[in-house]
Amino acid sequence: MIVDLEGKVAVVTGASRGIGRAVAHRLGEAGATVAVHYGQSVEAAETVAGALPDARAFQADLAVPGAAQDLFDAVLDTFGRVDVVVANAGTFEEARLDAPLDEWLAVWDRTMAVNLRSVAELGRAAARHARDRRERGEEGVAVRLVTVSSRAAFRGDDPEYLAYAASKGGVVALTKSLARAGGGLAAFGVAPGFTRTDMAAPYIEVHGEAAARRGAALDRLTEPDDVAPTVVFLASGLADHATGTTVDVNAASYVR
């Protein structure tokens, strides 16, 4: 089986590091032109883009309302089309239940903005772009959206990470709803467990790698390159009749 994305334009959010970086590289290897989104890490994003043919880095602060739409528009203006959207960017912040309310709410609001609202903006933009292409006579699936949620969407998480789990549950519901809308859009999800990324590093530093691997059936912690192939496969067009599904990639640490 060959994944061929030659001529396709793919947007990957949070592509300067972790799962996003691994996905960007895999998409580029499959022939896609990749829009490498970053929030703050411009040098890292430009390094990723520089290693891929015709790729470009795009900055957006996804905590800001409308920033995800602006990102989509910038990629569309640059490349003339968007065929794949990988909504990967996220934040994983601790907020103790006994923290002052203003601090707890700040984490909640920031988490929902980045992890859920920005994904909704991108999903809306992808659906509208797919509809526009269908109205111009394009048949079949025009745009494929792949969202990155978490096993926490299904099993919950520790009380300190209520916002994270709730946001990822919202991403799963959002993905299903967009898939049901059709209109030239196929939407899929990937739900990793603990993965060795910069985002997970603070937790691992405090609790240890054994805690991160707890319950996993395999003998090592999941790496970004273990997640990326599933994302690329869903984006490839080879799995369109699985639209609406979310695939677990968590080393059987949570099985549903």
C-alpha positions, 0 to 999 in steps of 0.5 A, a space after each residue: 500500500 502506497 500513500 501518495 499525497 503528491 499535489 496536496 496541501 496540508 496544514 499541521 498545527 503545532 508542527 514545530 515539535 512533538 506529534 505535529 513535527 512527526 506528522 509534518 515530516 511524514 506528510 512531506 515524505 508522502 509528497 504533500 506540501 506542508 504548512 507548518 504552524 507554530 505558536 512561538 517556536 519560529 526557529 524550530 518551525 522553520 527547521 521543519 519547513 526547511 527539511 520539506 519540499 515547498 513547505 512554509 512556516 505560519 505563525 498563529 496564537 491559537 488562544 486568540 479568537 479568530 487566529 485559527 481562521 486567519 491561519 487557514 486563510 493565510 495558507 489558502 492565500 499562499 497555496 491556493 487550496 487546502 486538502 488536509 487539515 491536521 488539528 494537532 496543537 494543544 496545551 496540557 496544564 495542571 490546575 489543582 481543584 484547591 487552586 484560587 478560582 481565578 487561577 483555575 479559570 485561567 487554565 480552563 479558559 486557555 485550555 478550551 481556547 487552544 484545544 477546542 475552540 481553535 479546532 472548531 475554527 479549523 473544522 468550520 474553515 475546512 467544511 466551508 472550503 470543501 463545500 466551496 470546492 463541491 460547488 465549483 464541480 469537484 466530486 468526492 471528498 475535497 478536504 480531510 480533517 484529522 483531529 488529535 484528541 487523547 485517551 482522556 476524552 474517553 476515560 477522563 484524567 486526573 482531577 488536576 487535568 479536568 480542562 484537558 480531558 473536557 476539551 479533548 472530549 469536545 474534540 471527539 464530538 466535534 469531529 463526529 459532527 463534522 463527519 456527519 455533515 459531509 459536503 465534501 469533508 471527511 473527518 477523523 480523529 486520533 486519540 494518543 495516550 501518553 507520548 514522549 513530547 515537550 508537552 508531556 515532559 513536565 508531567 514525566 519530570 514530576 511523576 516519572 516515566 513509569 507513571 506515564 507508562 502505567 497500564 500500557 501493554 508495550 514495553 516503551 513509552 509511545 513516541 511521536 513517530 508511533 502516532 504520525 503514520 495513523 494520522 497520515 493514513 487517515 489523511 491519505 484518502 485510503 480510509 474515507 469510509 471510516 469518516 467519523 471515527 477516532 482511532 486509539 494510539 495508546 499502547 492499550 493503556 485504555 481499551 474501549 
